[in-house]
Amino acid sequence: MARWKKPTKEEILENRRTLAERARTGDLRLLGAVAEIRKGFGMTQEEFAKTLSLTRRQVAEIEAGTANPTLETIERIGRLFGFVVGFVPRLGDRDRM
């Protein structure tokens, strides 16, 4: 398996722009988003966990979708990126509103 390579500053900025746009359009889901946010900062799971006062295992389980994180944990993750937790209509449901 290839070793993870820390992204360049330009790649980090592009990752963050892409994530922000996906969040604006309602296309960012918790499953997958945590890993994308972490990678958007160019952090390993260990670095990300330390920043959030979590264990690396907790971060890995959240990213894999096998954890049941508290709202507080989800809010802490989102705050790092400037996100708040909220409800977003599903893409197909927007047309009915």
DRENNUZA-486235 format. One record per atom (N, C-alpha, C): x, y, z; residue number from 0; chain. Coordinates in steps of 0.02 Angstrom, whole numbers, plus 50000, padded with zeros to 5 digits. Example, Ala and Ser with C-alpha at 12.3 -4.5 7.8 and 13.67 -1.06 7.14 Angstrom:
2
+-------+-------+-------+-----+-------+
!     X !     Y !     Z !  nr ! kette !
+-------+-------+-------+-----+-------+
! 50660 ! 49716 ! 50390 !   0 !     A !
! 50615 ! 49775 ! 50390 !   0 !     A !
! 50660 ! 49835 ! 50390 !   0 !     A !
! 50642 ! 49888 ! 50354 !   1 !     A !
! 50684 ! 49947 ! 50357 !   1 !     A !
! 50645 ! 50002 ! 50394 !   1 !     A !
+-------+-------+-------+-----+-------+
REM end
This chain:
97
+-------+-------+-------+-----+-------+
!     X !     Y !     Z !  nr ! kette !
+-------+-------+-------+-----+-------+
! 50042 ! 49941 ! 50000 !   0 !     A !
! 50000 ! 50000 ! 50000 !   0 !     A !
! 50044 ! 50062 ! 50000 !   0 !     A !
! 50028 ! 50111 ! 49959 !   1 !     A !
! 50068 ! 50171 ! 49953 !   1 !     A !
! 50064 ! 50213 ! 50017 !   1 !     A !
! 50119 ! 50242 ! 50035 !   2 !     A !
! 50122 ! 50284 ! 50094 !   2 !     A !
! 50088 ! 50350 ! 50079 !   2 !     A !
! 50050 ! 50376 ! 50129 !   3 !     A !
! 50015 ! 50439 ! 50121 !   3 !     A !
! 50064 ! 50496 ! 50115 !   3 !     A !
! 50054 ! 50540 ! 50067 !   4 !     A !
! 50099 ! 50596 ! 50056 !   4 !     A !
! 50062 ! 50661 ! 50076 !   4 !     A !
! 50094 ! 50700 ! 50118 !   5 !     A !
! 50065 ! 50763 ! 50141 !   5 !     A !
! 50056 ! 50809 ! 50080 !   5 !     A !
! 49996 ! 50838 ! 50073 !   6 !     A !
! 49984 ! 50882 ! 50015 !   6 !     A !
! 50022 ! 50948 ! 50021 !   6 !     A !
! 50032 ! 50979 ! 49964 !   7 !     A !
! 50064 ! 51045 ! 49963 !   7 !     A !
! 50014 ! 51097 ! 49987 !   7 !     A !
! 50038 ! 51157 ! 50001 !   8 !     A !
! 49994 ! 51211 ! 50023 !   8 !     A !
! 49941 ! 51226 ! 49970 !   8 !     A !
! 49960 ! 51223 ! 49907 !   9 !     A !
! 49912 ! 51235 ! 49852 !   9 !     A !
! 49859 ! 51181 ! 49851 !   9 !     A !
! 49880 ! 51119 ! 49860 !  10 !     A !
! 49832 ! 51063 ! 49862 !  10 !     A !
! 49784 ! 51069 ! 49921 !  10 !     A !
! 49810 ! 51090 ! 49978 !  11 !     A !
! 49768 ! 51100 ! 50038 !  11 !     A !
! 49716 ! 51154 ! 50024 !  11 !     A !
! 49737 ! 51209 ! 49994 !  12 !     A !
! 49689 ! 51263 ! 49978 !  12 !     A !
! 49637 ! 51240 ! 49929 !  12 !     A !
! 49657 ! 51202 ! 49879 !  13 !     A !
! 49609 ! 51176 ! 49830 !  13 !     A !
! 49560 ! 51127 ! 49863 !  13 !     A !
! 49586 ! 51083 ! 49906 !  14 !     A !
! 49543 ! 51036 ! 49942 !  14 !     A !
! 49492 ! 51074 ! 49984 !  14 !     A !
! 49514 ! 51126 ! 50017 !  15 !     A !
! 49468 ! 51165 ! 50060 !  15 !     A !
! 49415 ! 51201 ! 50018 !  15 !     A !
! 49435 ! 51228 ! 49960 !  16 !     A !
! 49386 ! 51261 ! 49916 !  16 !     A !
! 49334 ! 51211 ! 49891 !  16 !     A !
! 49357 ! 51152 ! 49872 !  17 !     A !
! 49312 ! 51100 ! 49848 !  17 !     A !
! 49263 ! 51079 ! 49903 !  17 !     A !
! 49289 ! 51069 ! 49963 !  18 !     A !
! 49245 ! 51049 ! 50019 !  18 !     A !
! 49194 ! 51103 ! 50034 !  18 !     A !
! 49216 ! 51165 ! 50035 !  19 !     A !
! 49170 ! 51221 ! 50050 !  19 !     A !
! 49115 ! 51224 ! 49997 !  19 !     A !
! 49132 ! 51215 ! 49934 !  20 !     A !
! 49082 ! 51216 ! 49881 !  20 !     A !
! 49033 ! 51158 ! 49888 !  20 !     A !
! 49059 ! 51099 ! 49904 !  21 !     A !
! 49015 ! 51041 ! 49914 !  21 !     A !
! 48969 ! 51052 ! 49973 !  21 !     A !
! 48993 ! 51084 ! 50026 !  22 !     A !
! 48951 ! 51099 ! 50083 !  22 !     A !
! 48896 ! 51148 ! 50063 !  22 !     A !
! 48914 ! 51199 ! 50024 !  23 !     A !
! 48864 ! 51249 ! 50002 !  23 !     A !
! 48809 ! 51219 ! 49961 !  23 !     A !
! 48827 ! 51168 ! 49922 !  24 !     A !
! 48776 ! 51137 ! 49878 !  24 !     A !
! 48741 ! 51079 ! 49911 !  24 !     A !
! 48759 ! 51064 ! 49973 !  25 !     A !
! 48726 ! 51009 ! 50009 !  25 !     A !
! 48751 ! 50940 ! 49988 !  25 !     A !
! 48810 ! 50938 ! 49957 !  26 !     A !
! 48837 ! 50875 ! 49932 !  26 !     A !
! 48892 ! 50846 ! 49977 !  26 !     A !
! 48896 ! 50869 ! 50038 !  27 !     A !
! 48947 ! 50844 ! 50085 !  27 !     A !
! 48912 ! 50806 ! 50140 !  27 !     A !
! 48927 ! 50742 ! 50147 !  28 !     A !
! 48895 ! 50699 ! 50196 !  28 !     A !
! 48945 ! 50678 ! 50249 !  28 !     A !
! 48921 ! 50665 ! 50309 !  29 !     A !
! 48965 ! 50648 ! 50365 !  29 !     A !
! 49011 ! 50590 ! 50347 !  29 !     A !
! 48982 ! 50537 ! 50319 !  30 !     A !
! 49022 ! 50481 ! 50299 !  30 !     A !
! 49066 ! 50503 ! 50240 !  30 !     A !
! 49128 ! 50505 ! 50251 !  31 !     A !
! 49175 ! 50528 ! 50200 !  31 !     A !
! 49199 ! 50599 ! 50211 !  31 !     A !
! 49155 ! 50642 ! 50239 !  32 !     A !
! 49173 ! 50712 ! 50248 !  32 !     A !
! 49229 ! 50721 ! 50300 !  32 !     A !
! 49228 ! 50681 ! 50352 !  33 !     A !
! 49278 ! 50688 ! 50405 !  33 !     A !
! 49348 ! 50675 ! 50376 !  33 !     A !
! 49355 ! 50622 ! 50338 !  34 !     A !
! 49420 ! 50608 ! 50307 !  34 !     A !
! 49439 ! 50664 ! 50258 !  34 !     A !
! 49391 ! 50688 ! 50221 !  35 !     A !
! 49405 ! 50742 ! 50173 !  35 !     A !
! 49425 ! 50806 ! 50209 !  35 !     A !
! 49392 ! 50821 ! 50265 !  36 !     A !
! 49411 ! 50880 ! 50304 !  36 !     A !
! 49482 ! 50872 ! 50331 !  36 !     A !
! 49495 ! 50813 ! 50359 !  37 !     A !
! 49562 ! 50800 ! 50387 !  37 !     A !
! 49615 ! 50807 ! 50333 !  37 !     A !
! 49603 ! 50776 ! 50276 !  38 !     A !
! 49651 ! 50779 ! 50222 !  38 !     A !
! 49655 ! 50850 ! 50193 !  38 !     A !
! 49599 ! 50886 ! 50197 !  39 !     A !
! 49599 ! 50956 ! 50174 !  39 !     A !
! 49645 ! 51000 ! 50215 !  39 !     A !
! 49659 ! 50979 ! 50276 !  40 !     A !
! 49707 ! 51014 ! 50318 !  40 !     A !
! 49777 ! 50984 ! 50312 !  40 !     A !
! 49782 ! 50930 ! 50275 !  41 !     A !
! 49847 ! 50897 ! 50267 !  41 !     A !
! 49870 ! 50862 ! 50330 !  41 !     A !
! 49822 ! 50836 ! 50369 !  42 !     A !
! 49838 ! 50803 ! 50433 !  42 !     A !
! 49831 ! 50728 ! 50428 !  42 !     A !
! 49873 ! 50693 ! 50467 !  43 !     A !
! 49865 ! 50621 ! 50475 !  43 !     A !
! 49808 ! 50611 ! 50525 !  43 !     A !
! 49785 ! 50549 ! 50530 !  44 !     A !
! 49733 ! 50534 ! 50580 !  44 !     A !
! 49759 ! 50550 ! 50650 !  44 !     A !
! 49821 ! 50535 ! 50663 !  45 !     A !
! 49851 ! 50548 ! 50729 !  45 !     A !
! 49851 ! 50623 ! 50745 !  45 !     A !
! 49872 ! 50664 ! 50697 !  46 !     A !
! 49874 ! 50737 ! 50707 !  46 !     A !
! 49803 ! 50765 ! 50717 !  46 !     A !
! 49757 ! 50740 ! 50677 !  47 !     A !
! 49687 ! 50763 ! 50680 !  47 !     A !
! 49657 ! 50744 ! 50748 !  47 !     A !
! 49670 ! 50683 ! 50769 !  48 !     A !
! 49644 ! 50659 ! 50834 !  48 !     A !
! 49670 ! 50702 ! 50891 !  48 !     A !
! 49734 ! 50717 ! 50889 !  49 !     A !
! 49764 ! 50757 ! 50943 !  49 !     A !
! 49734 ! 50827 ! 50945 !  49 !     A !
! 49722 ! 50856 ! 50887 !  50 !     A !
! 49691 ! 50922 ! 50883 !  50 !     A !
! 49622 ! 50923 ! 50914 !  50 !     A !
! 49586 ! 50867 ! 50907 !  51 !     A !
! 49516 ! 50863 ! 50931 !  51 !     A !
! 49510 ! 50829 ! 50999 !  51 !     A !
! 49566 ! 50810 ! 51029 !  52 !     A !
! 49566 ! 50774 ! 51093 !  52 !     A !
! 49529 ! 50707 ! 51086 !  52 !     A !
! 49541 ! 50673 ! 51030 !  53 !     A !
! 49514 ! 50607 ! 51018 !  53 !     A !
! 49573 ! 50559 ! 51009 !  53 !     A !
! 49557 ! 50495 ! 51005 !  54 !     A !
! 49609 ! 50447 ! 50989 !  54 !     A !
! 49611 ! 50436 ! 50913 !  54 !     A !
! 49666 ! 50411 ! 50888 !  55 !     A !
! 49671 ! 50396 ! 50817 !  55 !     A !
! 49619 ! 50344 ! 50798 !  55 !     A !
! 49607 ! 50297 ! 50843 !  56 !     A !
! 49556 ! 50245 ! 50829 !  56 !     A !
! 49487 ! 50277 ! 50822 !  56 !     A !
! 49470 ! 50325 ! 50865 !  57 !     A !
! 49405 ! 50358 ! 50859 !  57 !     A !
! 49398 ! 50393 ! 50791 !  57 !     A !
! 49451 ! 50427 ! 50770 !  58 !     A !
! 49450 ! 50460 ! 50705 !  58 !     A !
! 49441 ! 50408 ! 50649 !  58 !     A !
! 49479 ! 50354 ! 50653 !  59 !     A !
! 49474 ! 50302 ! 50602 !  59 !     A !
! 49403 ! 50273 ! 50599 !  59 !     A !
! 49373 ! 50261 ! 50657 !  60 !     A !
! 49305 ! 50234 ! 50658 !  60 !     A !
! 49254 ! 50283 ! 50632 !  60 !     A !
! 49262 ! 50347 ! 50647 !  61 !     A !
! 49217 ! 50399 ! 50620 !  61 !     A !
! 49223 ! 50400 ! 50544 !  61 !     A !
! 49285 ! 50399 ! 50519 !  62 !     A !
! 49296 ! 50401 ! 50447 !  62 !     A !
! 49268 ! 50339 ! 50412 !  62 !     A !
! 49271 ! 50282 ! 50445 !  63 !     A !
! 49247 ! 50220 ! 50416 !  63 !     A !
! 49171 ! 50213 ! 50422 !  63 !     A !
! 49139 ! 50255 ! 50461 !  64 !     A !
! 49067 ! 50251 ! 50470 !  64 !     A !
! 49046 ! 50198 ! 50521 !  64 !     A !
! 49094 ! 50175 ! 50562 !  65 !     A !
! 49078 ! 50124 ! 50611 !  65 !     A !
! 49069 ! 50152 ! 50681 !  65 !     A !
! 49082 ! 50217 ! 50689 !  66 !     A !
! 49075 ! 50249 ! 50755 !  66 !     A !
! 49007 ! 50284 ! 50759 !  66 !     A !
! 48988 ! 50302 ! 50818 !  67 !     A !
! 48928 ! 50341 ! 50830 !  67 !     A !
! 48949 ! 50403 ! 50869 !  67 !     A !
! 48979 ! 50452 ! 50834 !  68 !     A !
! 49006 ! 50510 ! 50869 !  68 !     A !
! 48950 ! 50552 ! 50899 !  68 !     A !
! 48966 ! 50585 ! 50954 !  69 !     A !
! 48917 ! 50630 ! 50985 !  69 !     A !
! 48911 ! 50693 ! 50942 !  69 !     A !
! 48857 ! 50729 ! 50953 !  70 !     A !
! 48847 ! 50793 ! 50919 !  70 !     A !
! 48905 ! 50840 ! 50935 !  70 !     A !
! 48928 ! 50839 ! 50997 !  71 !     A !
! 48984 ! 50882 ! 51018 !  71 !     A !
! 49046 ! 50867 ! 50976 !  71 !     A !
! 49061 ! 50803 ! 50965 !  72 !     A !
! 49119 ! 50784 ! 50925 !  72 !     A !
! 49111 ! 50807 ! 50852 !  72 !     A !
! 49052 ! 50798 ! 50825 !  73 !     A !
! 49039 ! 50820 ! 50756 !  73 !     A !
! 49046 ! 50896 ! 50751 !  73 !     A !
! 49021 ! 50931 ! 50801 !  74 !     A !
! 49026 ! 51004 ! 50801 !  74 !     A !
! 49099 ! 51027 ! 50805 !  74 !     A !
! 49140 ! 50992 ! 50846 !  75 !     A !
! 49211 ! 51010 ! 50852 !  75 !     A !
! 49246 ! 50999 ! 50785 !  75 !     A !
! 49230 ! 50944 ! 50752 !  76 !     A !
! 49261 ! 50931 ! 50686 !  76 !     A !
! 49241 ! 50986 ! 50637 !  76 !     A !
! 49177 ! 51001 ! 50634 !  77 !     A !
! 49153 ! 51053 ! 50589 !  77 !     A !
! 49182 ! 51122 ! 50603 !  77 !     A !
! 49187 ! 51139 ! 50667 !  78 !     A !
! 49215 ! 51204 ! 50686 !  78 !     A !
! 49285 ! 51215 ! 50659 !  78 !     A !
! 49324 ! 51162 ! 50658 !  79 !     A !
! 49392 ! 51168 ! 50630 !  79 !     A !
! 49392 ! 51195 ! 50559 !  79 !     A !
! 49340 ! 51179 ! 50523 !  80 !     A !
! 49336 ! 51198 ! 50453 !  80 !     A !
! 49289 ! 51257 ! 50442 !  80 !     A !
! 49260 ! 51282 ! 50495 !  81 !     A !
! 49213 ! 51338 ! 50489 !  81 !     A !
! 49142 ! 51316 ! 50472 !  81 !     A !
! 49126 ! 51252 ! 50484 !  82 !     A !
! 49060 ! 51225 ! 50471 !  82 !     A !
! 49019 ! 51223 ! 50536 !  82 !     A !
! 48954 ! 51226 ! 50528 !  83 !     A !
! 48908 ! 51213 ! 50584 !  83 !     A !
! 48865 ! 51153 ! 50564 !  83 !     A !
! 48840 ! 51118 ! 50613 !  84 !     A !
! 48797 ! 51061 ! 50600 !  84 !     A !
! 48726 ! 51086 ! 50587 !  84 !     A !
! 48694 ! 51060 ! 50536 !  85 !     A !
! 48627 ! 51081 ! 50521 !  85 !     A !
! 48593 ! 51033 ! 50472 !  85 !     A !
! 48533 ! 51048 ! 50456 !  86 !     A !
! 48495 ! 51007 ! 50409 !  86 !     A !
! 48501 ! 51037 ! 50339 !  86 !     A !
! 48509 ! 50993 ! 50290 !  87 !     A !
! 48514 ! 51014 ! 50220 !  87 !     A !
! 48467 ! 50969 ! 50181 !  87 !     A !
! 48425 ! 50998 ! 50139 !  88 !     A !
! 48380 ! 50956 ! 50100 !  88 !     A !
! 48418 ! 50911 ! 50052 !  88 !     A !
! 48392 ! 50850 ! 50042 !  89 !     A !
! 48423 ! 50806 ! 49993 !  89 !     A !
! 48416 ! 50836 ! 49924 !  89 !     A !
! 48461 ! 50820 ! 49880 !  90 !     A !
! 48462 ! 50850 ! 49813 !  90 !     A !
! 48396 ! 50843 ! 49777 !  90 !     A !
! 48365 ! 50785 ! 49778 !  91 !     A !
! 48302 ! 50774 ! 49743 !  91 !     A !
! 48243 ! 50809 ! 49776 !  91 !     A !
! 48249 ! 50824 ! 49841 !  92 !     A !
! 48194 ! 50856 ! 49878 !  92 !     A !
! 48193 ! 50932 ! 49868 !  92 !     A !
! 48246 ! 50961 ! 49844 !  93 !     A !
! 48248 ! 51034 ! 49835 !  93 !     A !
! 48197 ! 51058 ! 49787 !  93 !     A !
! 48184 ! 51019 ! 49735 !  94 !     A !
! 48135 ! 51040 ! 49684 !  94 !     A !
! 48064 ! 51043 ! 49711 !  94 !     A !
! 48051 ! 51007 ! 49765 !  95 !     A !
! 47983 ! 51004 ! 49793 !  95 !     A !
! 47971 ! 51060 ! 49844 !  95 !     A !
! 48022 ! 51098 ! 49859 !  96 !     A !
! 48015 ! 51150 ! 49911 !  96 !     A !
! 47990 ! 51214 ! 49882 !  96 !     A !
+-------+-------+-------+-----+-------+
REM end
